[in-house]
Amino acid sequence: MLVPVRCFTCGSLIADKYNIYVKRVRMGEKPANVLDDMGVKRYCCRRMFLSTVETINQLLPYYEVLMRKKEEIESSG
């Protein structure tokens, strides 16, 4: 997952808080309460947490299929 290191708008450091945020939200806490507890008050920084998408999990299946196809081609040739 590529989390932005800093908020795009204000430049505040956010990457060090992202893993904590994800763990607590997955445990069932409300995202707003987690961000408040961590001291993330600016709405621009909150946006960075709420809008980050874990794209690696979406791309990994395609990469695995591509690698299998490559191995098949190399082994048949």
C-alpha positions as CSV (number, residue, x, y, z in Angstrom):
1,M,0.0,0.0,0.0
2,L,1.3,3.4,-0.9
3,V,0.1,5.8,1.6
4,P,1.0,9.5,1.0
5,V,3.7,10.6,3.5
6,R,2.2,14.0,3.9
7,C,-1.2,15.6,3.4
8,F,-1.4,17.0,-0.1
9,T,-3.0,20.3,1.1
10,C,-1.3,21.3,4.3
11,G,1.8,19.1,4.3
12,S,1.2,17.6,7.7
13,L,2.8,14.2,8.3
14,I,0.2,11.4,8.1
15,A,2.0,8.2,7.0
16,D,3.0,7.3,10.5
17,K,-0.6,7.2,11.7
18,Y,-2.1,5.2,8.8
19,N,-1.4,1.7,10.1
20,I,-2.9,2.5,13.5
21,Y,-5.9,4.0,11.8
22,V,-6.5,0.9,9.6
23,K,-6.1,-1.6,12.5
24,R,-8.5,0.3,14.7
25,V,-11.1,0.7,12.0
26,R,-10.9,-3.0,11.1
27,M,-11.5,-3.8,14.8
28,G,-14.8,-2.0,14.5
29,E,-14.2,1.5,15.7
30,K,-15.8,4.4,13.9
31,P,-13.3,6.2,11.6
32,A,-14.2,9.6,12.9
33,N,-13.5,8.6,16.5
34,V,-10.2,7.0,15.6
35,L,-9.1,10.2,13.8
36,D,-10.1,12.3,16.7
37,D,-8.2,10.1,19.2
38,M,-5.1,10.3,17.0
39,G,-5.3,14.1,16.8
40,V,-6.1,14.4,13.2
41,K,-8.3,17.5,13.2
42,R,-8.0,19.2,9.8
43,Y,-10.5,18.0,7.2
44,C,-7.8,18.0,4.5
45,C,-5.8,15.4,6.6
46,R,-8.9,13.4,7.4
47,R,-9.7,13.2,3.7
48,M,-6.3,11.6,3.1
49,F,-7.2,8.8,5.5
50,L,-10.7,8.3,4.3
51,S,-10.0,8.4,0.6
52,T,-6.8,6.2,0.4
53,V,-7.6,2.9,-1.5
54,E,-5.5,-0.2,-1.0
55,T,-4.8,-0.8,-4.7
56,I,-2.2,-3.5,-4.2
57,N,-4.9,-6.0,-3.2
58,Q,-6.8,-5.3,-6.4
59,L,-3.7,-5.6,-8.6
60,L,-2.1,-8.7,-7.1
61,P,-4.4,-11.3,-8.8
62,Y,-3.6,-9.8,-12.2
63,Y,0.1,-10.0,-11.5
64,E,-0.1,-13.6,-10.4
65,V,-1.9,-14.6,-13.6
66,L,0.7,-12.7,-15.6
67,M,3.5,-14.5,-13.9
68,R,1.9,-17.9,-14.5
69,K,1.4,-17.2,-18.2
70,K,5.1,-16.1,-18.4
71,E,6.2,-19.4,-16.8
72,E,4.0,-21.4,-19.2
73,I,5.5,-19.6,-22.2
74,E,9.1,-20.1,-21.0
75,S,8.6,-23.8,-20.1
76,S,6.9,-24.6,-23.5
77,G,9.6,-22.8,-25.6
